[in-house]
Amino acid sequence: MQQGKVDRQPAYVLHTQPYRETSLLVEVLTRDYGRFTLVARGARRPRSDLRGLLLPFQPLQLAWFGKGELRTLHNADWRGGVPQFAGARLVTGFYLNELVLRLAARDDPSPALFKLYDRAVRSLVDHAQTAIVLRRFELALLEELGYAPALTQDHLAQAIVPQARYLCRFGAAPEPADGEQAPRGAANVSGATLLALAAADFEQPQTRREARLLLRLLLDELLGPEPLASRELLTTLYALSD
């Protein structure tokens, strides 16, 4: 048996890039082994069985060997159930991938993160509003990473009032807002929106608008100054708007 061989592992391709003359470097998210890089030898050859399989947003079952930072892909099988994305859904999927690539630690097993990602990809197939899929994924991702915002109590441990407005900052509980303007580093959000987020209810347009501002503020603190290319594309396509 080859060293460190793993068989039949559910996975998704997050990113690929050419490697040497005929191979690919494949960044994958797996259910039980987290995110890491595989070498797909010969995958760029015209007759390679892997050529049409190593695509983003397609549920795969992978086998590989090796224990180092760069493991070698042995086999890939398509698990089916998700058609190839196009247009706004394709860019939305790239946004999901970019978030995972930037925020998920390498070689950190997280079956919960894999489940969140799998659910988001499958939801993009059927859900009429991609913005709702994104907001749910962003909020769940923050929770999984340990940076979930406080949504039901303010900084004094008082229950959030739906009719009130609050200033929300990264790493802090909401504080009552004096007006509509939010200072730098804060988002002005209604109590109704905070409670809707706590219930994962994104049906109201106001909830989606304010959730977008709040979740972007929180994610940007983790992402740092480098912008997300997919986010800029989404904004251009109005995929993040109502």
SVG drawing of the C-alpha trace seen along z (x, -y; Angstrom):
<svg xmlns="http://www.w3.org/2000/svg" viewBox="-40 -61 47 63">
<polyline fill="none" stroke="black" stroke-width="0.4" points="0.0,0.0 1.2,-3.5 2.2,-5.7 -0.6,-7.9 -3.2,-6.6 -6.7,-7.8 -9.7,-6.4 -13.2,-7.5 -13.1,-10.9 -15.9,-13.4 -14.3,-16.6 -14.7,-19.7 -12.1,-21.5 -11.6,-25.1 -8.9,-26.1 -6.5,-24.6 -3.4,-25.9 -0.9,-24.4 2.0,-22.5 5.0,-21.5 4.3,-20.4 1.1,-18.3 0.0,-18.3 -2.2,-20.4 -2.0,-21.7 -5.5,-21.2 -6.6,-23.0 -9.4,-20.9 -11.8,-21.0 -12.4,-17.5 -14.8,-16.3 -12.4,-14.7 -9.0,-16.2 -9.8,-19.9 -8.2,-22.0 -4.9,-21.1 -3.2,-20.8 -3.0,-17.8 -0.8,-17.1 -2.9,-15.7 -0.3,-14.1 -1.0,-14.3 -4.4,-15.9 -3.7,-18.4 -3.1,-15.8 -5.9,-15.7 -6.8,-12.1 -6.5,-12.3 -9.5,-10.8 -9.1,-13.6 -9.3,-16.4 -13.1,-16.7 -13.5,-15.8 -11.4,-18.3 -13.9,-21.2 -15.2,-23.5 -18.6,-23.1 -18.8,-19.4 -19.2,-16.8 -16.2,-14.4 -14.9,-11.4 -11.1,-11.5 -8.3,-9.1 -4.7,-10.2 -1.4,-9.3 1.4,-11.0 1.6,-12.9 3.6,-16.0 2.4,-19.4 1.9,-18.3 0.0,-15.0 -0.6,-13.1 -4.0,-12.5 -4.6,-8.8 -8.2,-8.8 -11.3,-11.0 -15.0,-10.0 -17.9,-12.3 -20.7,-12.0 -23.2,-13.9 -26.2,-16.0 -24.9,-19.5 -25.1,-20.9 -22.2,-23.2 -22.8,-26.8 -22.9,-29.7 -23.4,-33.5 -24.1,-35.0 -24.2,-31.6 -20.7,-30.8 -19.3,-34.1 -21.2,-33.4 -19.6,-30.0 -16.2,-31.6 -16.9,-33.9 -17.6,-30.9 -14.4,-29.4 -12.4,-32.5 -13.7,-32.9 -12.8,-29.3 -9.3,-29.7 -8.7,-32.8 -10.2,-31.9 -10.0,-28.2 -6.7,-26.9 -4.8,-24.3 -4.9,-20.7 -7.5,-21.6 -10.2,-18.9 -13.7,-20.4 -16.6,-18.2 -18.9,-21.1 -17.3,-23.5 -17.5,-20.9 -21.2,-20.4 -21.8,-24.2 -20.0,-24.5 -21.7,-21.5 -25.1,-22.9 -24.3,-26.3 -23.3,-24.8 -26.4,-22.7 -28.6,-25.6 -27.2,-27.7 -28.7,-25.2 -32.3,-25.7 -32.6,-28.9 -33.9,-31.9 -32.0,-34.5 -28.3,-33.8 -27.9,-36.7 -29.8,-34.6 -27.5,-31.7 -24.4,-33.9 -25.7,-35.6 -26.5,-32.2 -23.0,-30.9 -21.2,-34.0 -22.9,-33.9 -22.4,-30.2 -18.8,-30.5 -18.2,-33.2 -19.8,-30.9 -17.6,-28.0 -14.5,-30.1 -15.4,-31.3 -16.2,-34.9 -20.0,-34.8 -21.5,-38.2 -23.7,-38.8 -27.2,-38.9 -29.7,-38.6 -28.1,-40.8 -26.4,-44.2 -23.1,-45.1 -25.0,-45.4 -26.5,-41.9 -29.9,-43.5 -32.2,-41.8 -32.1,-43.3 -35.2,-45.4 -36.5,-45.0 -37.5,-48.7 -34.1,-50.0 -31.0,-50.5 -27.5,-49.3 -23.9,-49.9 -22.1,-46.6 -18.3,-46.2 -16.0,-43.2 -15.5,-41.3 -18.0,-43.4 -21.7,-43.1 -24.1,-45.6 -24.5,-49.1 -27.5,-51.3 -27.0,-53.8 -27.8,-57.5 -28.5,-58.1 -28.4,-56.5 -24.7,-57.3 -22.2,-54.6 -18.6,-55.6 -15.7,-53.9 -15.4,-50.2 -19.1,-49.9 -22.4,-49.0 -25.7,-50.6 -28.2,-47.7 -31.8,-47.5 -32.7,-45.2 -35.1,-43.4 -32.3,-42.5 -30.1,-41.2 -32.9,-39.0 -33.7,-37.8 -30.0,-36.9 -30.2,-34.9 -33.0,-33.0 -31.3,-32.6 -34.2,-34.4 -33.2,-36.4 -36.6,-36.8 -37.1,-40.5 -35.3,-42.9 -34.2,-45.1 -32.6,-42.1 -30.6,-41.2 -29.4,-44.8 -28.3,-45.3 -26.9,-41.8 -24.8,-42.4 -23.2,-45.5 -22.7,-43.8 -21.3,-40.5 -19.0,-42.3 -17.7,-44.4 -17.0,-41.3 -15.4,-39.3 -13.2,-42.2 -11.6,-42.2 -10.6,-38.6 -9.6,-39.0 -7.4,-42.0 -6.7,-44.7 -6.5,-42.5 -9.9,-42.7 -11.8,-39.7 -11.8,-39.6 -15.1,-37.6 -16.8,-40.2 -16.0,-42.9 -17.5,-40.8 -20.6,-40.1 -21.1,-43.8 -20.8,-44.5 -23.4,-41.8 -25.8,-43.0 -25.8,-39.5 -25.4,-40.8 -28.3,-43.3 -32.0,-42.7"/>
</svg>
